[in-house]
Amino acid sequence: MGNITDADARTLLKLHGLDLPGDEVTEVAIRLSSLFQLVEKMESEIGADIDETDPISPIYEQR
Amino acid sequence: MPATTDGELLFLEGHEQARLIRSRKISPVDLVKECLSRIAEWDHVLRAWITVDADRALEQARAAEAEIMRGNYRGPLHGIPYGVKDQMHALGFPTTLGTQVLDEAETRAPMDAAVVERLGAAGAILLGKQNLHEFGKGGTTSFPFGQPRNPWNPLYSPSSSSSGSGIAPAAGFCTFSIGQDTGGSIRGPASCNGIVGLRPSYGRVSRHGAEAHSFSYDTIGPLARCVKDVAIVMEAISGHDPRDLLSSPQPAGNYVDTLDNDIKGLRIGVIKEIVEVDGICPEVSAAFSSAVDALKRLGASIHYISLPLCKYAVLVQLLTSDVDVASWFTRNHLKDRYYRFDRSTRVRLATAHLLPGIFYNRAMRARVLVRRQVLDAFKQVDALMCPTNITPPKLMDEINERVATAADVGPRLMERRNAVYPFSVANIPAVALPCGFSSKRLPISLQLATPPFTEARLLNIANVFEQAAGWTSFHPDLSQTLGGFAKGGRPHG
C-alpha cells in the first residue's frame, strides 16, 4: 500500500479538476505515498483500538 | 547573552504601560507614536505588518487620551497598541490572508471580528494587520507582502503561521498581538520570537470574523512579552459568542487574579516521547532541564510520563485538518486560480484532495484516542510540559516544506509540529514561553498545557515560572541584530 506513482496522482487530481505541472504532481505523489504508509503503520499499531472508537470531534465535549 | 534594548517605553510590559497611562504619566498618543516610529524604522526588514493605519491609530489614541482625561478609564487595555493576524477581519482594513489569490475587492472586511470588537470595547488601539503564511497554512515560500524575519537574527525563521503576530511584540512594534492557532501557529511564533503565546481551549474565544476553515482545530489567542499581558488580553476576548456556534457557553474566567498563586505541590508531567525524541537539540534539552529544575525549586513536583499516542498527533491532524481546509478551497479558487497560490500551499491542498474519506474517518477515531490519553494524563498530573520546538529557530532555507523525496517528509513536514500538535489534537489550552537562548542567541521555549477551560491554572504556572526565571526580560536590540542586515551586510548566523 502507498506506492503512488505520478500517473496515479495525475489521474486522481484530474478527477478533482486539478491539472498540476509535472514537478508538483511528483510532490503530491510523494506526500500521498508517505501518508498512506504512515496510516498503514498507525493501523498496524493501534488499528484495533481505532475500530472500537467513534469519530467524535472534541469540539462538543465541554469537559 | 542577548542585549537589552533601546526603546524603554516600548519594551515595558503592557500592564506597566497601562499603569503609566492610567496615572497619566504617559499618553496613549506617546505610546502609539513610538510604536509607529519603530515600525517605520525597522519593519522594512522584519515585515511583521501587511497594513498599518497610522492616522487611524493616532486618532484612536487621541480619543483614548481624551476619555482618560475625562476620568473614564476602561481598564488595563485602554490606550494599548496591538496588531492582529491578517486572518481576522477589522473594518477599514483589507483582509489579505497573506495571499495573491484574492482580488482586491475580495479583501474588503465585511465586519469586525469578535476579538477586534471586544478589544475595541476595552479601549485597545489597533495599529494594523500582521503578516502571516498564506491563508494561515504554514510552509509559505514566497510572501507577497514581504518575507517575515526573526528580530533576533533576520536570517532565521520567525515560525508560522502567525509570523507577524510573533515578531511585532518581540520587536517592540506593539504591546500584544492576536494570532490564530490550528496546529501551533501561535505557539511556534511565540517560541521563535522569544515571547509568550497562548492557544486557548477550543471554544474559549469566538472565531466570528476569522477566515479559518479547520473548524475543529482553529483557535484565536494572544501573543505578548509576558504572561500577565496574555492574561489581561484573555479576560477581554474570552467568552461565549452566539455568532460562533462552537463558542463555549462556559463562563469566561478571571485569569489575572490567580497569576501569582503558589504552585507548591502542583504536579507537572514532562512528556517523555517529546523530550527524549531523536533529533532534539542538546541546547534545547539543557534549557528545558533548567526550566524543570526551576519549577522544582518553586515547589512543583515533576513526573516523567509516557504518552505514546502523541506520536500520531501530526499524522492525525494532517489527515483531518488539511482535508477540512481543502474542502473549502475546492470550490474557492484552487481550480481557477491555482497558480496564484504559493507553491507550498497549493501542493498541500492538492494532496489533501486525494486523501480518502476512509482515512479521515479513521484519523478522527484515532484523534479521540490521542485526546483521551492526553486527558487521562491529567488524572496523574495538573499540567503537562515539553519544549515548544525541539530545535531553536532554523535558517529560512531549512524550514521550507518542499518534499523532493520521501525522506523529506519527516524533517520538513512533521518535525516542527511534533511538540505542538498533541495539544491541538486534544484541543486543550497550551502556552509557549521563553526558557533560554541558544549559543546563536536565538530563543528557546517551553510549553505548558492543562485540561480544557483551565487557562487560569495554566497561566498561573507560566507566570510563576516566568517571574522566577526572568527570560521574558530580554528583548532584541534591533540596531544590533538587524543593523548589518538592513545595510546589506549579513548578521552573524
Interface residues (C-beta under 8 A of the other chain):
Chain A: A9 L12 L13 H16 G17 L18 L20 E24 E27 V28 I30 R31 L32 S33 S34 L35 L38 V39 M42 E43 I46 D49 I50 D51 T53 D54 P55 I56 S57 P58 I59 Y60 Q62 R63
Chain B: Y202 G203 F215 S216 L246 S248 P249 Q250 L309 Y312 L315 L318 L319 T330 L334 K335 Y338 R343 R346 V347 R348 A350 T351 H353 L354 L355 F359 N361 R362 A363 M364 R365 A366 R367 V368 L369 R371 L375 R402 V403 A404 T405 A406 D408 V409 L413 A426 N427 P451 P452 F453
